[in-house]
Amino acid sequence: MYRDILTICWSIREVNKNLTDRKSTSDFSIRYLKNSCSTLAELMRKMSKTMPDEVLNVVDKRGGTKSISLHDVSDMLYDPRKIVELNLIDNISRWARARITA
């Protein structure tokens, strides 16, 4: 499941990076990003059920570290402001990569 999470995070970053390059496909790209974040939220929710005490450490805008439960992270993936504010995609990717190597 960690590899699935990493793949989705990678695809979200790539589509987001290319979003401004292709005006004609921007509607499709935005729909893709929403669907991908929903899929990622479902995976994170499943992980939260198997690992209820697991947290994701994120750095907020002020440079402070926050520990957020996986269930709360899954809810935040539906809020574009939270995704950007907490850099969730990169933090989730780092978390999943650390679990694969552990």
All heavy atoms as an XYZ file, in Angstrom:
826
protein
N       0.826     -1.187      0.000
C       0.000      0.000      0.000
C       0.879      1.263      0.000
O       0.482      2.277     -0.560
C      -0.924      0.001      1.203
C      -1.916      1.119      1.121
S      -3.321      1.109      2.239
C      -4.062     -0.434      1.987
N       2.054      1.199      0.626
C       2.948      2.365      0.637
C       3.362      2.747     -0.781
O       3.454      3.923     -1.111
C       4.199      2.094      1.479
C       3.907      1.873      2.937
C       4.215      0.675      3.553
C       3.323      2.877      3.709
C       3.956      0.475      4.903
C       3.060      2.686      5.054
C       3.378      1.487      5.646
O       3.117      1.296      6.966
N       3.603      1.748     -1.613
C       3.990      2.038     -3.000
C       2.837      2.703     -3.755
O       3.068      3.590     -4.584
C       4.437      0.771     -3.708
C       5.740      0.251     -3.155
C       6.404     -0.736     -4.087
N       7.522     -1.390     -3.458
C       8.723     -0.838     -3.271
N       8.929      0.384     -3.647
N       9.694     -1.514     -2.684
N       1.606      2.293     -3.477
C       0.443      2.939     -4.089
C       0.367      4.407     -3.668
O       0.097      5.288     -4.492
C      -0.851      2.230     -3.695
C      -0.958      0.831     -4.259
O      -0.234      0.522     -5.232
O      -1.748      0.038     -3.722
N       0.607      4.657     -2.393
C       0.589      6.022     -1.880
C       1.667      6.856     -2.560
O       1.424      7.980     -3.000
C       0.754      6.027     -0.343
C      -0.510      5.465      0.315
C       1.057      7.437      0.179
C      -0.383      5.194      1.801
N       2.870      6.294     -2.677
C       3.967      7.006     -3.336
C       3.648      7.304     -4.801
O       3.940      8.395     -5.295
C       5.262      6.198     -3.248
C       5.943      6.204     -1.887
C       7.092      5.207     -1.872
C       6.430      7.596     -1.539
N       3.034      6.348     -5.481
C       2.683      6.544     -6.890
C       1.657      7.659     -7.044
O       1.792      8.513     -7.929
C       2.148      5.236     -7.498
O       3.150      4.231     -7.376
C       1.763      5.409     -8.953
N       0.657      7.673     -6.197
C      -0.364      8.717     -6.279
C       0.247     10.077     -5.965
O      -0.028     11.064     -6.657
C      -1.551      8.404     -5.338
C      -2.308      7.173     -5.846
C      -2.490      9.599     -5.229
C      -3.345      6.650     -4.888
N       1.091     10.138     -4.943
C       1.750     11.412     -4.611
C       2.586     11.907     -5.789
O       2.554     13.099     -6.127
C       2.637     11.254     -3.370
S       1.716     11.071     -1.835
N       3.315     11.013     -6.405
C       4.122     11.391     -7.564
C       3.247     11.932     -8.686
O       3.545     12.974     -9.280
C       4.938     10.183     -8.047
C       5.689     10.473     -9.303
C       6.904     11.087     -9.422
C       5.255     10.181    -10.635
N       7.255     11.198    -10.746
C       6.262     10.651    -11.511
C       4.122      9.571    -11.172
C       6.151     10.520    -12.891
C       4.022      9.458    -12.545
C       5.031      9.918    -13.391
N       2.149     11.233     -8.980
C       1.292     11.676    -10.089
C       0.637     13.015     -9.784
O       0.499     13.861    -10.670
C       0.245     10.613    -10.428
O      -0.721     10.504     -9.407
N       0.261     13.241     -8.535
C      -0.325     14.530     -8.150
C       0.691     15.643     -8.360
O       0.371     16.693     -8.928
C      -0.815     14.500     -6.688
C      -2.066     13.621     -6.565
C      -1.104     15.918     -6.176
C      -2.492     13.336     -5.144
N       1.919     15.425     -7.939
C       2.962     16.445     -8.126
C       3.208     16.725     -9.606
O       3.356     17.873    -10.017
C       4.261     16.018     -7.440
C       4.244     16.246     -5.940
C       5.631     16.149     -5.331
N       6.281     14.882     -5.572
C       6.227     13.825     -4.783
N       5.538     13.876     -3.665
N       6.862     12.708     -5.087
N       3.254     15.673    -10.423
C       3.509     15.850    -11.854
C       2.371     16.595    -12.548
O       2.608     17.494    -13.345
C       3.746     14.493    -12.532
C       5.059     13.854    -12.164
C       6.260     14.706    -12.538
O       6.353     15.141    -13.698
O       7.099     14.946    -11.647
N       1.150     16.217    -12.264
C       0.006     16.893    -12.895
C      -0.059     18.339    -12.423
O      -0.272     19.251    -13.222
C      -1.319     16.150    -12.592
C      -2.524     16.985    -12.996
C      -1.344     14.813    -13.301
N       0.174     18.557    -11.147
C       0.151     19.915    -10.610
C       1.253     20.768    -11.242
O       1.040     21.926    -11.569
C       0.304     19.880     -9.094
C      -0.064     21.188     -8.469
O      -0.991     21.856     -8.896
N       0.668     21.566     -7.435
N       2.428     20.183    -11.442
C       3.548     20.895    -12.047
C       3.221     21.296    -13.489
O       3.580     22.377    -13.933
C       4.788     20.000    -12.025
C       6.024     20.659    -12.572
C       7.304     19.845    -12.448
C       7.167     18.384    -12.316
N       8.426     17.641    -12.315
N       2.532     20.448    -14.200
C       2.225     20.690    -15.611
C       0.901     21.413    -15.830
O       0.531     21.689    -16.960
C       2.209     19.365    -16.382
C       3.565     18.724    -16.413
O       4.587     19.406    -16.507
N       3.600     17.403    -16.308
N       0.192     21.717    -14.770
C      -1.136     22.319    -14.884
C      -1.112     23.644    -15.638
O      -1.965     23.894    -16.486
C      -1.732     22.515    -13.489
C      -3.186     22.930    -13.407
C      -4.078     21.902    -14.088
C      -3.597     23.087    -11.953
N      -0.151     24.479    -15.378
C      -0.110     25.787    -16.028
C       0.410     25.714    -17.456
O       0.203     26.636    -18.230
C       0.776     26.755    -15.221
O       2.065     26.187    -15.086
C       0.186     27.042    -13.870
N       1.071     24.624    -17.804
C       1.630     24.482    -19.149
C       0.563     24.202    -20.203
O       0.758     24.510    -21.371
C       2.655     23.346    -19.205
C       3.877     23.647    -18.364
O       4.055     24.818    -17.978
O       4.632     22.723    -18.093
N      -0.528     23.621    -19.814
C      -1.521     23.153    -20.787
C      -2.908     23.676    -20.445
O      -3.672     23.032    -19.742
C      -1.537     21.622    -20.792
C      -0.199     21.040    -21.186
C      -0.274     19.532    -21.168
N       1.022     18.991    -21.504
C       1.884     18.511    -20.621
N       1.577     18.495    -19.357
N       3.050     18.044    -20.997
N      -3.231     24.836    -20.947
C      -4.534     25.448    -20.664
C      -5.692     24.587    -21.149
O      -6.708     24.476    -20.481
C      -4.628     26.833    -21.316
C      -3.800     27.866    -20.650
C      -4.418     28.252    -19.344
C      -3.639     29.425    -18.749
N      -4.017     29.692    -17.397
N      -5.541     23.964    -22.301
C      -6.656     23.202    -22.878
C      -7.036     21.989    -22.043
O      -8.159     21.517    -22.121
C      -6.318     22.763    -24.307
O      -5.187     21.913    -24.298
N      -6.118     21.483    -21.243
C      -6.442     20.311    -20.429
C      -6.575     20.646    -18.949
O      -6.640     19.740    -18.121
C      -5.350     19.230    -20.588
O      -4.098     19.768    -20.152
C      -5.255     18.745    -22.015
N      -6.632     21.929    -18.619
C      -6.656     22.298    -17.202
C      -7.887     21.755    -16.473
O      -7.779     21.353    -15.325
C      -6.528     23.805    -17.018
O      -7.617     24.460    -17.586
N      -9.067     21.734    -17.115
C     -10.258     21.178    -16.469
C     -10.069     19.704    -16.165
O     -10.406     19.232    -15.078
C     -11.505     21.363    -17.342
C     -11.963     22.805    -17.389
O     -11.562     23.595    -16.504
O     -12.717     23.147    -18.313
N      -9.511     18.980    -17.123
C      -9.241     17.560    -16.913
C      -8.223     17.381    -15.790
O      -8.371     16.514    -14.938
C      -8.717     16.913    -18.200
C      -8.271     15.495    -18.006
C      -9.199     14.469    -17.887
C      -6.920     15.192    -17.915
C      -8.784     13.162    -17.693
C      -6.497     13.892    -17.719
C      -7.437     12.874    -17.604
N      -7.191     18.215    -15.777
C      -6.142     18.116    -14.765
C      -6.696     18.386    -13.370
O      -6.351     17.689    -12.416
C      -5.009     19.094    -15.067
O      -4.392     18.763    -16.284
N      -7.543     19.378    -13.255
C      -8.130     19.696    -11.954
C      -9.014     18.547    -11.478
O      -8.965     18.159    -10.309
C      -8.903     21.028    -12.019
C      -7.899     22.172    -12.194
C      -9.756     21.230    -10.782
C      -8.506     23.504    -12.525
N      -9.803     17.979    -12.376
C     -10.617     16.810    -12.019
C      -9.729     15.648    -11.585
O     -10.025     14.957    -10.615
C     -11.489     16.384    -13.200
C     -12.955     16.662    -12.957
C     -13.839     16.181    -14.094
N     -13.666     17.099    -15.222
C     -13.406     16.715    -16.462
N     -13.297     15.457    -16.757
N     -13.244     17.596    -17.418
N      -8.634     15.449    -12.318
C      -7.698     14.377    -11.982
C      -7.112     14.598    -10.585
O      -7.025     13.664     -9.789
C      -6.566     14.293    -13.010
C      -5.560     13.234    -12.661
C      -5.796     11.906    -12.996
C      -4.404     13.554    -11.954
C      -4.892     10.925    -12.640
C      -3.499     12.573    -11.596
C      -3.746     11.262    -11.940
O      -2.868     10.287    -11.575
N      -6.722     15.825    -10.289
C      -6.147     16.127     -8.976
C      -7.150     15.864     -7.858
O      -6.804     15.275     -6.828
C      -5.659     17.576     -8.918
C      -4.409     17.891     -9.730
C      -4.157     19.394     -9.760
C      -3.208     17.147     -9.189
N      -8.390     16.271     -8.071
C      -9.429     16.029     -7.060
C      -9.643     14.535     -6.850
O      -9.723     14.061     -5.713
C     -10.744     16.695     -7.460
C     -10.731     18.187     -7.308
C     -12.074     18.779     -7.713
C     -12.065     20.275     -7.564
N     -13.342     20.886     -7.970
N      -9.740     13.791     -7.944
C      -9.942     12.344     -7.834
C      -8.746     11.655     -7.186
O      -8.906     10.740     -6.378
C     -10.227     11.730     -9.203
C     -11.577     12.122     -9.748
O     -12.478     12.499     -9.003
N     -11.726     12.070    -11.054
N      -7.552     12.093     -7.535
C      -6.346     11.503     -6.959
C      -6.257     11.778     -5.469
O      -5.886     10.895     -4.684
C      -5.093     12.033     -7.653
O      -5.079     11.626     -8.989
N      -6.599     12.994     -5.069
C      -6.583     13.319     -3.642
C      -7.637     12.515     -2.893
O      -7.405     12.079     -1.757
C      -6.785     14.818     -3.429
S      -5.309     15.787     -3.827
N      -8.775     12.267     -3.523
C      -9.810     11.428     -2.908
C      -9.318      9.989     -2.746
O      -9.529      9.370     -1.698
C     -11.086     11.434     -3.743
O     -11.670     12.697     -3.744
N      -8.673      9.472     -3.766
C      -8.122      8.117     -3.698
C      -7.048      8.036     -2.625
O      -7.017      7.081     -1.837
C      -7.528      7.707     -5.066
O      -8.552      7.789     -6.048
C      -6.959      6.311     -5.023
N      -6.191      9.038     -2.567
C      -5.154      9.082     -1.546
C      -5.777      9.168     -0.148
O      -5.313      8.502      0.786
C      -4.222     10.269     -1.793
C      -3.017     10.413     -0.879
C      -2.148      9.149     -0.903
C      -2.193     11.629     -1.287
N      -6.840      9.942     -0.016
C      -7.546     10.054      1.268
C      -8.091      8.693      1.702
O      -8.000      8.321      2.885
C      -8.669     11.072      1.170
N      -8.638      7.934      0.758
C      -9.154      6.601      1.085
C      -8.039      5.676      1.565
O      -8.213      4.936      2.533
C      -9.842      5.994     -0.137
C     -11.136      6.668     -0.515
C     -11.684      6.155     -1.839
O     -11.313      5.052     -2.278
O     -12.482      6.887     -2.441
N      -6.896      5.725      0.886
C      -5.761      4.901      1.303
C      -5.265      5.304      2.685
O      -4.956      4.442      3.523
C      -4.616      5.003      0.292
C      -4.839      4.336     -1.055
C      -3.694      4.668     -2.006
C      -4.967      2.828     -0.888
N      -5.198      6.594      2.938
C      -4.743      7.069      4.249
C      -5.741      6.682      5.341
O      -5.348      6.346      6.449
C      -4.534      8.586      4.226
C      -3.420      9.054      3.295
S      -1.814      8.308      3.635
C      -1.400      9.095      5.178
N      -7.017      6.694      5.011
C      -8.029      6.282      5.983
C      -7.884      4.800      6.309
O      -7.989      4.396      7.466
C      -9.425      6.603      5.454
C     -10.493      6.457      6.522
C     -11.799      7.117      6.150
N     -11.646      8.570      6.247
C     -11.894      9.419      5.246
N     -12.300      8.972      4.093
N     -11.743     10.719      5.411
N      -7.615      3.975      5.283
C      -7.382      2.544      5.522
C      -6.164      2.349      6.415
O      -6.177      1.520      7.322
C      -7.169      1.803      4.202
C      -8.411      1.568      3.413
C      -8.099      0.813      2.135
C      -9.307      0.713      1.241
N      -8.986      0.075     -0.041
N      -5.108      3.113      6.141
C      -3.897      3.014      6.953
C      -4.187      3.425      8.396
O      -3.663      2.831      9.325
C      -2.777      3.895      6.375
C      -2.287      3.473      5.013
S      -1.571      1.834      4.966
C      -0.024      2.131      5.768
N      -5.027      4.429      8.580
C      -5.340      4.901      9.931
C      -6.086      3.836     10.734
O      -5.961      3.784     11.960
C      -6.147      6.198      9.895
O      -7.480      5.985      9.515
N      -6.831      2.978     10.048
C      -7.549      1.904     10.747
C      -6.598      0.802     11.200
O      -6.796      0.211     12.256
C      -8.642      1.332      9.855
C      -9.792      2.291      9.663
C     -10.842      1.725      8.746
C     -11.947      2.750      8.536
N     -12.947      2.288      7.593
N      -5.571      0.532     10.389
C      -4.612     -0.512     10.762
C      -3.516      0.019     11.680
O      -2.866     -0.751     12.374
C      -3.956     -1.146      9.517
O      -3.250     -0.137      8.787
C      -4.996     -1.798      8.628
N      -3.320      1.351     11.670
C      -2.272      1.980     12.479
C      -2.879      3.200     13.186
O      -2.534      4.337     12.875
C      -1.107      2.408     11.584
C      -0.516      1.290     10.776
S       0.524      1.846      9.401
C       1.792      2.769     10.213
N      -3.780      2.981     14.164
C      -4.520      4.097     14.756
C      -3.651      5.126     15.489
O      -4.039      6.286     15.607
C      -5.494      3.425     15.722
C      -4.966      2.060     15.935
C      -4.146      1.702     14.753
N      -2.482      4.740     15.962
C      -1.636      5.677     16.700
C      -0.606      6.379     15.816
O       0.161      7.212     16.297
C      -0.910      4.954     17.836
C      -1.888      4.416     18.872
O      -2.960      5.021     19.049
O      -1.585      3.375     19.483
N      -0.579      6.047     14.537
C       0.401      6.618     13.609
C       0.064      8.079     13.311
O      -1.097      8.443     13.163
C       0.417      5.813     12.310
C       1.483      6.208     11.350
C       2.884      5.821     11.795
O       3.034      4.954     12.659
O       3.822      6.408     11.250
N       1.096      8.910     13.271
C       0.916     10.326     12.964
C       1.844     10.728     11.834
O       2.854     10.078     11.570
C       1.184     11.234     14.188
C       0.164     10.997     15.275
C       2.599     11.057     14.707
N       1.467     11.803     11.176
C       2.288     12.397     10.123
C       2.814     13.713     10.679
O       2.045     14.556     11.131
C       1.423     12.651      8.885
C       2.115     13.193      7.665
C       2.991     12.113      7.040
C       1.093     13.666      6.660
N       4.129     13.863     10.694
C       4.735     15.105     11.174
C       4.874     16.062     10.003
O       5.471     15.721      8.993
C       6.097     14.823     11.794
C       5.976     14.011     13.055
O       5.121     14.280     13.890
N       6.809     13.006     13.201
N       4.285     17.249     10.155
C       4.341     18.257      9.102
C       4.866     19.565      9.679
O       4.751     19.821     10.874
C       2.958     18.493      8.443
C       2.447     17.252      7.776
C       1.949     19.000      9.456
N       5.452     20.366      8.824
C       5.931     21.689      9.218
C       4.940     22.704      8.682
O       4.659     22.730      7.485
C       7.347     21.948      8.656
C       7.819     23.338      9.030
C       8.319     20.896      9.154
N       4.396     23.528      9.579
C       3.420     24.524      9.139
C       4.123     25.760      8.588
O       5.347     25.819      8.523
C       2.448     24.884     10.264
C       3.136     25.530     11.462
O       4.290     25.973     11.330
O       2.495     25.581     12.531
N       3.339     26.761      8.199
C       3.886     27.980      7.587
C       4.846     28.723      8.509
O       5.770     29.374      8.060
C       2.751     28.918      7.185
C       2.037     28.512      5.935
C       1.027     29.576      5.570
C       0.413     29.277      4.229
N      -0.551     30.295      3.833
N       4.621     28.632      9.792
C       5.464     29.340     10.760
C       6.731     28.575     11.102
O       7.530     29.007     11.904
C       4.672     29.607     12.030
C       3.496     30.518     11.804
C       2.763     30.793     13.104
N       1.462     31.329     12.802
C       0.329     30.774     13.168
N       0.324     29.680     13.874
N      -0.813     31.333     12.835
N       6.884     27.401     10.519
C       8.066     26.597     10.786
C       7.896     25.646     11.957
O       8.822     24.927     12.315
N       6.734     25.639     12.549
C       6.465     24.738     13.669
C       6.072     23.355     13.176
O       5.458     23.210     12.124
N       6.443     22.352     13.934
C       6.107     20.980     13.572
C       4.799     20.584     14.232
O       4.588     20.856     15.413
C       7.224     20.017     14.023
O       8.449     20.432     13.427
C       6.928     18.596     13.604
N       3.948     19.952     13.454
C       2.675     19.441     13.949
C       2.623     17.949     13.706
O       3.101     17.465     12.684
C       1.497     20.075     13.205
C       1.290     21.530     13.435
C       0.059     21.991     12.682
C      -0.202     23.447     12.915
N      -1.435     23.902     12.265
N       2.030     17.239     14.634
C       1.772     15.812     14.451
C       0.282     15.649     14.220
O      -0.531     16.051     15.056
C       2.199     15.019     15.688
O       3.589     15.118     15.864
N      -0.057     15.077     13.074
C      -1.462     14.943     12.698
C      -1.758     13.464     12.476
O      -0.996     12.772     11.796
C      -1.755     15.742     11.406
C      -1.340     17.205     11.586
C      -3.218     15.649     11.031
C      -1.373     18.014     10.315
N      -2.857     12.986     13.046
C      -3.227     11.584     12.873
C      -3.514     11.297     11.399
O      -3.907     12.191     10.646
C      -4.461     11.243     13.716
O      -5.619     11.827     13.152
N      -3.312     10.065     10.994
C      -3.553      9.690      9.596
C      -5.006      9.918      9.204
O      -5.296     10.303      8.069
C      -3.155      8.232      9.355
C      -1.680      7.898      9.520
C      -1.429      6.445      9.136
C      -0.798      8.820      8.711
N      -5.912      9.693     10.148
C      -7.332      9.924      9.854
C      -7.580     11.406      9.554
O      -8.292     11.739      8.599
C      -8.209      9.463     11.015
C      -9.666      9.646     10.740
N     -10.360      8.826      9.886
C     -10.546     10.574     11.169
C     -11.608      9.231      9.817
N     -11.747     10.292     10.585
N      -6.983     12.290     10.357
C      -7.142     13.729     10.111
C      -6.488     14.143      8.796
O      -7.009     14.994      8.084
C      -6.569     14.538     11.273
C      -7.413     14.424     12.537
O      -8.581     13.987     12.443
O      -6.893     14.761     13.620
N      -5.356     13.519      8.481
C      -4.700     13.799      7.201
C      -5.628     13.418      6.054
O      -5.762     14.154      5.076
C      -3.354     13.043      7.088
C      -2.806     13.088      5.668
C      -2.334     13.619      8.064
N      -6.293     12.277      6.198
C      -7.207     11.842      5.134
C      -8.336     12.855      4.937
O      -8.743     13.114      3.805
C      -7.757     10.449      5.419
O      -8.657     10.458      6.510
N      -8.822     13.451      6.020
C      -9.859     14.484      5.901
C      -9.313     15.750      5.242
O     -10.000     16.401      4.452
C     -10.432     14.833      7.276
C     -11.277     13.722      7.866
O     -11.734     12.834      7.104
O     -11.478     13.736      9.097
N      -8.066     16.092      5.562
C      -7.459     17.311      5.009
C      -7.219     17.215      3.507
O      -7.123     18.238      2.830
C      -6.137     17.595      5.714
C      -6.288     18.037      7.130
S      -4.664     18.256      7.857
C      -5.105     18.691      9.517
N      -7.141     16.013      2.979
C      -6.890     15.834      1.551
C      -8.071     16.276      0.681
O      -7.959     16.320     -0.535
C      -6.509     14.386      1.246
C      -5.090     14.034      1.674
C      -4.887     12.522      1.665
C      -4.073     14.715      0.772
N      -9.182     16.623      1.303
C     -10.330     17.162      0.567
C     -10.332     18.687      0.576
O     -11.194     19.314     -0.032
C     -11.644     16.640      1.163
C     -11.823     15.156      0.945
C     -11.588     14.253      1.976
C     -12.216     14.667     -0.293
C     -11.740     12.884      1.769
C     -12.382     13.312     -0.506
C     -12.137     12.427      0.540
O     -12.284     11.089      0.330
N      -9.378     19.294      1.258
C      -9.304     20.751      1.381
C      -8.032     21.264      0.688
O      -6.932     21.107      1.225
C      -9.285     21.133      2.866
C      -9.300     22.628      3.100
O      -9.150     23.402      2.133
O      -9.466     23.027      4.271
N      -8.172     21.863     -0.499
C      -6.987     22.331     -1.234
C      -6.095     23.284     -0.433
O      -4.881     23.247     -0.552
C      -7.574     23.048     -2.453
C      -8.942     22.498     -2.607
C      -9.410     22.126     -1.229
N      -6.699     24.117      0.413
C      -5.892     25.033      1.220
C      -5.008     24.276      2.202
O      -3.842     24.632      2.393
C      -6.778     26.028      1.977
C      -7.331     27.115      1.063
C      -8.142     28.119      1.836
N      -9.341     27.432      2.324
C      -9.941     27.706      3.473
N      -9.491     28.637      4.255
N     -11.016     27.050      3.833
N      -5.538     23.250      2.829
C      -4.750     22.453      3.774
C      -3.644     21.684      3.057
O      -2.540     21.541      3.575
C      -5.645     21.461      4.542
C      -6.538     22.102      5.544
C      -5.734     22.644      6.689
C      -6.643     23.180      7.761
N      -5.910     23.884      8.794
N      -3.946     21.203      1.866
C      -2.943     20.466      1.088
C      -1.739     21.359      0.822
O      -0.592     20.952      1.020
C      -3.540     19.946     -0.235
C      -4.594     18.873      0.040
C      -2.443     19.400     -1.148
C      -5.418     18.481     -1.164
N      -2.005     22.601      0.422
C      -0.927     23.536      0.103
C      -0.266     24.054      1.388
O       0.955     24.070      1.503
C      -1.465     24.712     -0.750
C      -0.413     25.786     -0.920
C      -1.940     24.197     -2.098
N      -1.078     24.466      2.339
C      -0.571     25.059      3.585
C       0.377     24.121      4.330
O       1.413     24.544      4.839
C      -1.758     25.429      4.483
C      -1.392     25.990      5.827
C      -2.625     26.232      6.679
O      -3.673     26.624      6.130
O      -2.533     26.030      7.891
N       0.021     22.846      4.388
C       0.823     21.881      5.135
C       1.716     21.031      4.231
O       2.350     20.095      4.702
C      -0.088     20.982      5.971
C      -0.910     21.702      7.035
C      -1.901     20.743      7.690
C      -0.012     22.341      8.079
N       1.723     21.350      2.934
C       2.542     20.612      1.979
C       2.291     19.099      2.138
O       3.223     18.294      2.231
C       4.019     20.966      2.191
C       4.866     20.647      1.001
O       4.358     20.450     -0.093
N       6.155     20.581      1.218
N       1.011     18.751      2.189
C       0.620     17.380      2.531
C       1.163     16.324      1.578
O       1.606     15.263      2.024
C      -0.909     17.264      2.599
C      -1.559     17.783      3.868
C      -3.066     17.560      3.810
C      -0.988     17.137      5.102
N       1.140     16.584      0.293
C       1.553     15.557     -0.666
C       3.012     15.167     -0.435
O       3.339     13.982     -0.363
C       1.312     16.018     -2.119
C      -0.165     16.384     -2.339
C       1.761     14.947     -3.102
C      -1.176     15.308     -1.977
N       3.872     16.163     -0.276
C       5.288     15.865     -0.024
C       5.490     15.191      1.328
O       6.298     14.269      1.457
C       6.137     17.131     -0.102
C       6.282     17.641     -1.527
O       6.094     16.845     -2.469
O       6.573     18.835     -1.692
N       4.756     15.631      2.342
C       4.886     15.017      3.669
C       4.379     13.575      3.684
O       4.988     12.710      4.308
C       4.159     15.857      4.717
C       4.941     17.082      5.097
O       6.108     17.000      5.455
N       4.315     18.242      5.001
N       3.286     13.322      2.981
C       2.770     11.954      2.887
C       3.764     11.078      2.140
O       4.034      9.944      2.542
C       1.382     11.932      2.207
C       0.345     12.587      3.115
C       0.972     10.509      1.843
C      -0.995     12.855      2.444
N       4.325     11.612      1.081
C       5.311     10.880      0.293
C       6.527     10.517      1.157
O       7.004      9.375      1.133
C       5.730     11.715     -0.908
O       6.619     11.010     -1.717
N       7.030     11.475      1.923
C       8.172     11.210      2.819
C       7.835     10.144      3.847
O       8.628      9.259      4.130
C       8.582     12.503      3.534
C       9.795     13.151      2.941
C      10.312     14.265      3.822
N       9.350     15.327      4.082
C       9.109     16.334      3.264
N       9.743     16.431      2.125
N       8.231     17.252      3.580
N       6.638     10.243      4.413
C       6.181      9.281      5.410
C       6.127      7.874      4.807
O       6.630      6.922      5.410
C       4.807      9.714      5.941
C       4.150      8.706      6.805
C       4.372      8.498      8.135
C       3.169      7.745      6.406
N       3.586      7.468      8.579
C       2.833      6.990      7.541
C       2.552      7.455      5.199
C       1.906      5.951      7.499
C       1.626      6.434      5.156
C       1.308      5.692      6.295
N       5.529      7.744      3.636
C       5.395      6.429      2.992
C       6.766      5.861      2.615
O       7.024      4.679      2.800
C       4.497      6.532      1.757
N       7.645      6.707      2.112
C       8.987      6.252      1.726
C       9.751      5.752      2.960
O      10.450      4.733      2.893
C       9.760      7.379      1.049
C      11.093      6.927      0.493
C      11.727      7.930     -0.447
N      11.054      7.871     -1.753
C      10.256      8.787     -2.250
N      10.012      9.879     -1.589
N       9.705      8.640     -3.434
N       9.599      6.423      4.072
C      10.256      5.991      5.315
C       9.713      4.641      5.779
O      10.463      3.820      6.318
C      10.065      7.049      6.408
N       8.433      4.389      5.547
C       7.844      3.107      5.969
C       8.320      1.963      5.082
O       8.449      0.835      5.528
C       6.316      3.170      5.929
C       5.695      4.138      6.920
C       6.124      3.796      8.337
N       5.659      4.730      9.322
C       6.326      5.798      9.739
N       7.485      6.104      9.212
N       5.855      6.588     10.676
N       8.571      2.252      3.812
C       9.060      1.205      2.905
C      10.469      0.783      3.290
O      10.778     -0.409      3.296
C       9.032      1.693      1.435
C       7.601      1.755      0.939
C       9.861      0.793      0.535
C       7.452      2.307     -0.456
N      11.302      1.734      3.639
C      12.683      1.419      3.965
C      12.858      0.910      5.390
O      13.913      0.381      5.719
C      13.601      2.644      3.751
O      13.138      3.713      4.590
C      13.605      3.080      2.301
N      11.844      1.083      6.223
C      11.947      0.644      7.628
C      11.786     -0.848      7.776
O      11.311     -1.566      7.017
C      10.911      1.367      8.478
